[in-house]
């Protein structure tokens, strides 16, 4: 494992003082549940910290880069930059999947659930960098990996709120305000997954899954825009 950690540190250009802290960033709760005598701790506290550091760095960057943009526009840009899809994509580029500690069941799942695990692990890595190396190094890591994406996000209008856009299109083309209904909840309280359906009248247009109802609604709206050809 030390060799693996060294490889990851080389990949990101950061040498940790405490390798154990970096290792913890890769440990999913499911692994602990299955390996109670491992002596390892899961990454959720690091993820909590890393999420806050990420949001601060990106907020500061956007505030400085776009002095004429409104709070609402900056919030939309930030949401697109730090959402689960973006984080999972960056985690994939950094090969974080190769270092994860997962239960046997989670190891087999390569779908949407794995994307959330990757996104959360990236935030945990940011938390670990912040504790081990300090704010400036964490900021440098975030800016190197997230900031290059902002121009594409803006040019492709990926920052547009899918739920708002779908409501606008539904009212324009069908004179109806869409509604959302939670159709499924799964997982324990600390790791809930929600599936939400978006309806036009009684018609189920599409569904989406997320770690919160709000995220599931956004994903449902994105899918509905695609289904209707309103993207």
N, C-alpha and C positions, 0 to 999 in steps of 0.2 A: 504493500500500500504506500510506503514511503516513496518508492519509485514513481508510482502513479501521481502522487501529490506533487512531486518534483516536476513531472511532465506538465501538469496543469499550471503550476507556477511559472514555468518557462513559457508556456503558451500565452499567459496574460502579462508576463514581464514583471511579476511581483514575487519577491522572496519573503515568505512568512516567517516571523519570529516564532510563532506557535503553530506548528503543523496540525495539532489537534483541533484548533479552532476552524481551520479550513476543512478538515475532515468532517467536523460536525455539520458544516453547511450542506454536505451531500447526503446526510442521513434523514430519510423520510420516516415519519412516525410508524408506518407499517412495518419497517424493518425492526424497530425496537419492540413492537408488539410480538413479533415472531422470534426475536433473539434477546430475550430479557436479560440474559447473563453476559451480553456482549460488552457491557461497560461503557457503551456509547450513549450519547444524548441526541435527541432529534433536533431538527433545524428550525423549529417554529419561532423560537425567541429571536434567533438571528434574522429570520425572514421579517419579523415584525420591525426590527431595527433597520434593516436594509431598505425596506419599503419607504420608511420615513426619510432616510438619507437620499434615496433616489428621487423622491418627490421634491425635496428641498433643492437638490442640485439642478434638476430640470426646470423647476420654477424660476430659480435665479437666472439660469441661462436664457430662458425665454423672455423674462422681464428685461434683461439687458439687450438681447438681440432685436426685440420688436417693441421699441419705445412708444410706437403709435397704436399698437393693438389694444383692444378693449380687454377687460378682465374675462369676459365670456369667450372671446376668441383664444386668449392664452390658455384658458382652462381646457378648451377643445383640443388645442395642440398638445397640451400636456397629457391629456387622457389618451390620445392616440399614441404618444411616445412611450407611455409607461404601462399600457394595458397588457393583459396576459398573452395576447398573440405576439406583440412586439418582443416582450421579455422571453417568451419561449423560442422565438426565432433567433435572438441573440444567444440564448443558452445553447441552442443547437449548433450555432456557428463556433461556439467555444468548446464544443464536445463535452458539455457537462453531463450528458446522458451516460457517457462512458465511466463516470465516477460515482454515480448514484448508488446508495444503499437502499434497496427496496425489498419488500416481502416477495415471496415467490409469485403470489397473485398479481401484485402490481408490476412485477417484472415482465409479465406476459402481455400487459395492456399497453399497446402502442398508440392508442387513439387519443381522444380529446383529454381524457384524464391524465395522460402522460404529459400533455402540453402544460397543464396546470402545475404538475409536479416540477417540470423544468423551469417554469416561470418563477415559482416559489423558491426553487434552489438558487436561481440567479440572484434573487433578492437576498437570500441568506448569505451568498458569497459576498455581496456588497456589504452586508452587516459585518461579516468576518473581516473584510479588508478595513472597514472603518475602525473596528476595535484594535486590530493588529497593527495597522499602518497609519491611522489617523485620517482626518477629513480630507486633506489635500490629495492624498493618494487615491482615496475612494472617489473623489470628484474627478480626478484624471481618468480613472478606469471608466466611470460612467460617461464622461464626455467622449472618450475614444470609441465607445461602443454604441451609444445612443444618439449623440448629436449628428453624426453623418446621415441619419435616417430622416431628419426633419424636412429637408428640401423635397424629398420624394413624397413624404406624407402630405405636404402642402400642395404640391403640384398635382397629385392624384386625388386630392380632396378627401384623403382618408380620415381627416379630422372631423368630418361632418357627422353629427349625431344621427345614427341610423334610425332610432325610434322617432325622432322629430321629422326626419325626411320621409319615413314611411307614412306617418300621419298626414303630412302635407300632400303626398302623392295620392293617398287613399281618398282624401277629401276632394282633390282636384279631379280624379278620374272616376270615382265611384260615389262621391258625395256622402261618404260614411267615415266616421271616426273609428279607427281600429280599437279593439280591446284585447287585453292580455289576461291569461288565466294560467295559474300554476297547475301543471298536469302531473308532476311527479317530484318527490323529494327523496333523496337517497343519501346514505352514509351517516356516520355518527355526527354528533353535534359539532365537534371540532373540525369536521371535514365534510360539511354538507354540500350536496350538489342539487341544483334546482333545474327542472325542465319546464319551460314556459311556452305556451302556444299563443300565437297572435291570430286574431280572428277579424274578419270583415263580415259583419252580421253574424250568422251562424257558421260561416265557412272557416275552417281551420286552414290558414294560408301556409304557415310554416311553424316550426318550433326551434327552440334554442336552449342550450344548457350553459350553466355558469355556477360560480361559487357563491353568488348572491342572486336574488331575484332580479335586481337591476341589471346585472351582467347578462343573465339569461334572456331578459327582455330585449336588450341590445342585440344579442346574437340571433334571436328570433326575428327581429326587425331586419337585420342584414340579410338573413336567408329569405325573408318575405320579399324584400326588394329584388333579389335575384329571381325568385319564382315568378314574380309579376313582370319582370323585365323593366323595372323602374330604377335600376342602379344608375 
